[in-house]
Amino acid sequence: RHAILLRVQKALRLLVYDATQRARKPTGLGLAWQVGSHLYRGLGRLSAAFGATSFESALGWIEQYEPGTPISELQFWGHGKWGRIFIDREVLDASALRAGHPLRPRLDALRERVTSDALLWFRTCETLGARRGQDFAAALADFSGATVAGHTFVIGFFQSGLQVLRPGMK
């Protein structure tokens, strides 16, 4: 009789925040996102967090962080506006899902790692607001196969206005 050891691979819960906001006004947001990421990690709500200065650096970090390990949750803390998220003044929107976009290969790699019940959560103001935000959520959910969550108006401290969209939903 031989004992069989199975390595259970736990899915990752990752957070990316806009690190450029530490040098911009209001500076409190960038610091809050950094401190909040440490707090969430200490509480066991995250596997890891990364302060990004561009979407290329954010997606590159996700791709290299424990490669091969599935991702069950990815949060982004930063600024948003109707169908867009920002790192500094750089925009990520539905156009990044199109073939030929410079970020598309990194998004393809992310799609390959998300679990069937994964959550992509934009903790940003207004990202899922208006028609443009609804279209972005639907396109990203269908592209990634993950549930997309985000807010429809300025969220403030309480982060209200949360909406959720699963693949195939409108």
C-alpha positions as semicolon CSV with decimal commas, in nm:
position;residue;x (nm);y (nm);z (nm)
1;R;0,000;0,000;0,000
2;H;0,128;0,338;-0,098
3;A;0,008;0,667;0,028
4;I;-0,082;0,904;-0,249
5;L;-0,026;1,268;-0,178
6;L;-0,232;1,509;-0,377
7;R;-0,123;1,867;-0,395
8;V;-0,430;2,082;-0,376
9;Q;-0,371;2,396;-0,573
10;K;-0,558;2,687;-0,424
11;A;-0,675;2,953;-0,665
12;L;-0,528;3,298;-0,626
13;R;-0,708;3,613;-0,514
14;L;-0,513;3,905;-0,655
15;L;-0,536;4,282;-0,628
16;V;-0,389;4,548;-0,854
17;Y;-0,410;4,915;-0,760
18;D;-0,303;5,235;-0,934
19;A;0,031;5,320;-0,774
20;T;0,064;5,645;-0,968
21;Q;-0,188;5,816;-0,742
22;R;0,061;5,849;-0,456
23;A;0,218;6,140;-0,645
24;R;-0,109;6,304;-0,757
25;K;-0,383;6,495;-0,583
26;P;-0,566;6,381;-0,387
27;T;-0,266;6,181;-0,264
28;G;-0,476;6,012;0,003
29;L;-0,629;5,772;-0,249
30;G;-0,301;5,616;-0,359
31;L;-0,194;5,577;0,001
32;A;-0,534;5,434;0,097
33;W;-0,513;5,176;-0,182
34;Q;-0,162;5,074;-0,076
35;V;-0,248;5,050;0,294
36;G;-0,579;4,878;0,214
37;S;-0,398;4,616;0,008
38;H;-0,173;4,536;0,306
39;L;-0,474;4,520;0,535
40;Y;-0,668;4,287;0,303
41;R;-0,366;4,064;0,265
42;G;-0,318;4,053;0,643
43;L;-0,683;3,953;0,685
44;G;-0,633;3,666;0,440
45;R;-0,864;3,816;0,176
46;L;-0,588;3,830;-0,085
47;S;-0,303;3,612;-0,202
48;A;-0,102;3,911;-0,326
49;A;-0,126;4,274;-0,431
50;F;0,064;4,493;-0,675
51;G;0,086;4,868;-0,722
52;A;0,094;4,920;-1,098
53;T;0,218;5,221;-1,295
54;S;0,072;5,097;-1,627
55;F;-0,160;4,827;-1,755
56;E;0,137;4,653;-1,914
57;S;0,305;4,631;-1,572
58;A;-0,020;4,521;-1,405
59;L;-0,095;4,245;-1,654
60;G;0,272;4,144;-1,667
61;W;0,275;4,101;-1,289
62;I;-0,042;3,892;-1,299
63;E;0,108;3,675;-1,573
64;Q;0,433;3,609;-1,382
65;Y;0,285;3,575;-1,031
66;E;0,273;3,202;-0,957
67;P;0,229;3,110;-1,324
68;G;0,007;2,811;-1,377
69;T;-0,191;2,874;-1,059
70;P;-0,554;2,954;-1,136
71;I;-0,703;3,291;-1,042
72;S;-1,044;3,299;-0,872
73;E;-1,057;3,672;-0,804
74;L;-0,891;3,980;-0,943
75;Q;-0,970;4,322;-0,799
76;F;-0,863;4,656;-0,942
77;W;-0,856;4,961;-0,717
78;G;-0,829;5,290;-0,898
79;H;-1,025;5,544;-1,096
80;G;-1,290;5,467;-1,353
81;K;-1,547;5,632;-1,575
82;W;-1,823;5,470;-1,784
83;G;-1,667;5,164;-1,943
84;R;-1,308;5,255;-1,861
85;I;-1,053;5,207;-1,586
86;F;-0,740;5,416;-1,548
87;I;-0,384;5,384;-1,433
88;D;-0,271;5,744;-1,426
89;R;-0,406;5,871;-1,760
90;E;-0,378;5,535;-1,938
91;V;-0,714;5,376;-2,024
92;L;-0,826;5,016;-2,036
93;D;-1,164;4,966;-2,201
94;A;-1,342;4,724;-2,435
95;S;-1,104;4,813;-2,720
96;A;-0,832;4,612;-2,538
97;L;-1,034;4,295;-2,604
98;R;-0,998;4,333;-2,981
99;A;-0,737;4,142;-3,181
100;G;-0,433;4,356;-3,249
101;H;-0,457;4,566;-2,932
102;P;-0,118;4,577;-2,754
103;L;-0,268;4,443;-2,428
104;R;-0,467;4,163;-2,592
105;P;-0,195;3,893;-2,552
106;R;-0,175;3,968;-2,178
107;L;-0,555;3,958;-2,151
108;D;-0,556;3,623;-2,335
109;A;-0,308;3,492;-2,077
110;L;-0,532;3,616;-1,795
111;R;-0,836;3,451;-1,954
112;E;-0,649;3,119;-1,957
113;R;-0,590;3,139;-1,580
114;V;-0,928;3,248;-1,445
115;T;-1,144;2,978;-1,292
116;S;-1,496;2,910;-1,419
117;D;-1,636;3,092;-1,115
118;A;-1,382;3,377;-1,116
119;L;-1,467;3,735;-1,021
120;L;-1,316;4,041;-1,189
121;W;-1,406;4,330;-0,957
122;F;-1,347;4,695;-1,047
123;R;-1,353;4,888;-0,722
124;T;-1,359;5,213;-0,914
125;C;-1,608;5,493;-0,963
126;E;-1,859;5,462;-1,247
127;T;-1,682;5,190;-1,448
128;L;-2,006;4,998;-1,509
129;G;-2,218;5,310;-1,534
130;A;-2,408;5,428;-1,842
131;R;-2,448;5,228;-2,163
132;R;-2,072;5,228;-2,224
133;G;-2,009;5,068;-1,884
134;Q;-2,278;4,806;-1,938
135;D;-2,131;4,720;-2,279
136;F;-1,781;4,695;-2,128
137;A;-1,902;4,460;-1,852
138;A;-2,081;4,233;-2,101
139;A;-1,785;4,225;-2,340
140;L;-1,535;4,149;-2,062
141;A;-1,755;3,881;-1,904
142;D;-1,804;3,708;-2,239
143;F;-1,435;3,740;-2,329
144;S;-1,299;3,615;-1,997
145;G;-1,569;3,370;-1,892
146;A;-1,561;3,539;-1,550
147;T;-1,819;3,733;-1,353
148;V;-1,758;4,107;-1,375
149;A;-1,846;4,338;-1,087
150;G;-1,820;4,713;-1,064
151;H;-1,986;5,033;-0,962
152;T;-2,224;5,255;-1,157
153;F;-2,154;5,593;-0,991
154;V;-1,904;5,769;-0,764
155;I;-1,853;5,514;-0,489
156;G;-1,700;5,709;-0,202
157;F;-1,613;5,538;0,124
158;F;-1,912;5,298;0,126
159;Q;-1,859;5,174;-0,232
160;S;-2,230;5,151;-0,307
161;G;-2,385;5,101;-0,650
162;L;-2,225;4,761;-0,705
163;Q;-2,352;4,569;-1,008
164;V;-2,261;4,217;-1,120
165;L;-2,274;4,062;-1,468
166;R;-2,206;3,701;-1,561
167;P;-2,099;3,576;-1,904
168;G;-2,388;3,571;-2,150
169;M;-2,590;3,827;-1,954
170;K;-2,687;4,174;-2,075
